[in-house]
Amino acid sequence: MNLQTEKQDWFDDLSEENQKIILEGLAQADNGEVISHEVAIKIFGKYGLE
């Protein structure tokens, strides 16, 4: 078995729906549609998700 020729990207193993969600998130990040970690903690910290 040649590991170099049989490597597969983990992304290809995801469902089409999950691939779509990831690609949408990357596009949002590229467009600057993000929030800082600090803001996320303020929003979700009240739910115990620190």
Summary of the structure (lengths in Angstrom):
residues: 50
radius of gyration: 16.9
end to end distance: 43.9
largest distance: 50.5
contacts: 74
relative contact order: 0.08
helix: 68%
strand: 0%
